[in-house]
Amino acid sequence: MNWITNYVRPRINSMLGRREVPENLWIKCPETGEMVFHKDLEENKWVIPASGYHMKMPAKARLADLFDDGAYEALPQPKVAQDPLKFRDSKKYTDRLRDSRVKTDQEDTIVAGVGTVQGLKLVAVVHEFNFMGGSLGIAAGEAIVKAFERAIKEKCPLVMFPASGGARMQEGILSLMQLPRTTVAVDMLKEAGQPYIVVLTNPTTGGVTASYAMLGDLHIAEPGAEICFAGKRVIEQTIREKLPEGFQTSEYLLEHGMVDMVVKRHDIPGTLARVLKIMTKRPANDVALPVTVAKPAKKASA
């Protein structure tokens, strides 16, 4: 036992009134190195005020920001098999799931809700990147399919906000099977005559990009988002060539015709309402009957 560390130092700290400061009070901008107070960042929708850099936005916060008055009906998380392959690498898969659930207060990576955006009813599906990198597994695939079925039932559009590293390796082929399943769900919505819009966020990669993330009727991207199947480093190592500056970013893909528009986060709700009213042949001032919604309950502070 180190008595200086375990006894003397705590006694001195208590005498001097020193308090531990949480590490996440200040957020560093990846581009400029600017330090931003976390409350200011949250109030600015997780966009660095000076540089305009778009940080990753929590899934539930994105839904609350998207829907009118932050009110929406949260779709239930489907029950699926947990750890079907009994997978273990440096850590048990069940332990990784438990840690991610504690960290994000979510069952899995997908959060979905039904609400109105400027009076227009729609279903929104959002990836939570902090849950195992937003990876697509059985639970996520089932949640996405159920969200599409709800949009078909409600006869309303669906908006997808992917943020993912791709398929979840801990579920092997069962994860890859979600790619065709979600693709079929997209086709079902289109056959029902409802629009499907994808808002690409940072990052959107791997199998998610290879499936539902690039099947929208319209593709919107946030500024500076990385959008690709294989990463830049992997491609450079494979072809042994240096890739162009800004390769695989939203702006690069817009220039090369892979996305339709790049829209700042603050303007996304208004842009979605505008284009969806055009796609559904609704007058700009037309207001849909609101669905019965309730604001999600706030988690009690410790």
N, C-alpha and C positions, 0 to 999 in steps of 0.2 A: 504493500500500500504506500503510495506517494503522499505523505502527509502535507507537503507544501501545496500540491495541486488540489487535493481532496478536502483539506481542512483550512489551511492558512489563507489561501487565495479567496475562497468563498466568504470567509469571515471579513477580509479586508474589503471585498466588493460590497458586502452588505453594510459595512460601516460607512463607506463612501457614497452609498446610495446609487451605485452603478446598476443600470438595467440593460438586459439583453435587447438588442435592436433586431427585429426580424430582417432576414436577408432580402426579402422581396419588396421592400418599401420603395426602392428606387430601381427603375428599369433602364438598361443601357440600350441606346439605339444602335443596331448592328451596322448602320452605314456611317454615322458621324461620331459615334461614341458619346453622344449627349445623354446625360442622366435625367430621366423624367420621373417625377413622383407618381406612384402607381394610381392614386386617385385622379390625378389630372389625365393620365393615360386612359383610364376607364371612361371618364366623362367625354373624352374625345374619340370614343369607340375604338380604342386600342390602336390609334394612329398617332405616330410621333408628331407633335404640333409643328416643329420647325422643319424637319426634313420630309414629312409626309410619308414616312416609311410605315407600311401596313404590318403591324404585329399580328400574331395569331390571336383570334378572338374566340373566347369560350362559346361552345355550341348553344347553351341556354341563353347566354347574353345576346347572341345573334338572333335567336328567335324572338326574344323580347324586343329587340331593336327593330326587327322587320315588321311585326304585326302592329296594327293600330292600337295605341295606348298600352302596348306591351302585353295584351291579353290574347290568349290562345288556348285551345284544348290540346293538351299533351297526349299523344298516342301511346298506348301501353307497349311495353317491351315484350315481345313474344318469348315464351319459354322454350328453350332448346337444350340439347345435350351439352353438358359441360365437359370439356377435355375428353372428347371421344377417342383420341389416339393415345391417351395417357402419356402425353409428350413431356419430355424433360431435357433441357440443355444444361446450362449452368444453374438453372433454377426451375422448379416445377411450374408448369403452365398454370395450374390452379393458384399458385402463389402469385404469379404475375397478374392474374385476373383479380385476385383479392386486393393487391396493392393498387391497381388502377381504379378499382371501385372506391376504395377509400380516398384516393387522390382526387377523383373527379365527381364523386357522389352520383355516379351513373352505373347502370347495369352493363352497358357495352358502349361501343363507339358512336352509335347512331341515336340521334334525338330528332323526333318528328312532331309536328303540330299542325292543327287546322285553325285558321283564323282569317282575318281580312286585312288587306293592304290597300289603303285608300278606298275602302268599301268593297273591294273585290275579293271574294272568297278564294282561298287556295290552300294547298298542302305544302309545307316546307319540310325538307329533310336536310339535316346538318350533321357532318362528321365532327366528332370531338377528337382533335389530334393528340391531346394529352392522354387519351386512353389507348395505350399501346400503338402510338403513331397513327391513330385513325385507321388501323388495318381492317381489312374486310374479312370477316369470319362468318360462321354459320348464323350467329345471332344478328350481326349487322345485315347480312343478306336477307334474312327473314323479316327484319324490321323494315327494310327498304321495300320488299315485295308487298307487305301489309300496307305501307304508306301509299303505294301506287293503287292498290285495291280500294283504299279509302277515297282517293281522288276520283277514281272511276265511279264509285258509289255516290259521291257528292256532286259529280259532274262539274268538276272544277280543275284548273291547272295544277301542276306540281312543279315546284322549284327545288333544285338540288344544289347544296353547298358542299362539294367534296373537299376534303383536306386529309390526304392519306398517303402512306408510304406503299400501299398496294395490298396484296393478299397476305393473310396471316399465316406465317410458316408453321406455327404450332398446330394448325389444323390440316395441313397438307392438301391432298386432293379435294377434301371436303370444302376447303376455302375456295379453291379454283372453281368448284361447281357453282359458286354464287355468281360468277361472271355470266354464264348463259341464263341463269334464273332471273337476274336483274334485267338482262337484255330483253327477255320475254316480257317482263313487266312493263318496260318502256314501250314495246310494241303494242301491248294491250291498251295502254293509255292513249296512244296515237290512233288505234282503231276506234276508240271511243270518241275521237274527235276533240280531245283536250290537249292544249299546249304543254310542252315539257321544256323548261328552261334550266340551263346549268350555269351557276355562278362559280367559276373556277377560283379557288383560293390557294394560298401558299401552305404546303406544297400539294400538288395533285399528280401522283406518279403511279407507276406500276400497273397492276391489273385493274385498278379503278379507272385509270386513264384509258385502258384497253377495252373498257366496257361502257357502263352507263354514263361516265363523265364526258364522253365525246359523242353522245347520241342525241343531244338536245336539238330542238327546233331552232334554238338561239343559244349562242355561247357568249356569256359575259365573263370577263376576268377582272380581278382586282389588280391594281398596279403592282408590278414587280413580282408577281407570283411565279413560282417555278412550276411548269406544266410539262410533263414528259412521261415516257415509258421507262427508259433507262436513263440514269443520271449522266451528267456531263463527263465526270471523271471516268466512268465505265466506258463510254463511247470513245474518249480520247485514248484510253489504254488499248482498245480493240483496233481502232483504225490507225493509231500512231500518228495522229495529226492534231494540231491545235484548233479548237473550235472558235467561232466568232465570239466577240464580246457580247454579253447579254443573251447568249444562246439559251433557248428554252424558257425565256421569260415571257410574260403576258404581251409586252410590247413587240417582241420578236415574232411571236405567233400571230399577232394582229397584222403585222407587216407582211407575213407570208400566208395569210388567209386561213389560219387555223382557228381563230376566234373572231367573233363579229364586232365586239367593242370592248374597250377597257374603261371601267367605271370606278371612280373613287367610292370607298365604302359609305360615305355620308350620302351619296346620291343613289345608292342601289335600291332602296324601297320605292322611291319616286320613279326610277327608271323601269323597274319591274311592273309597277302599276300602269305606267304609260304604254309599254309594249304589249302587256297582256290584254289591255282594253282594245288595242288595235287588233291583236290576234283573235280575240273573241268577238270582235265587231260590236264592242260596247262604246257608247258615247263617252267622251272624256269626263263629263260631269255626272255620269250615271253612277248611282250608289246601290250596291247589292244589299239584300237583307242580311244582317249579320248573323253568324252562327252563335249558338249559346256557348259562351266561353267564360273562363275564369282565370284570373291572374294566378300563375303558379305560386305556391306558398313559399315564403322566404325561409331559408334554413336558419334556425335559431343560433345566435352566436354563442360560442363557448364562454 
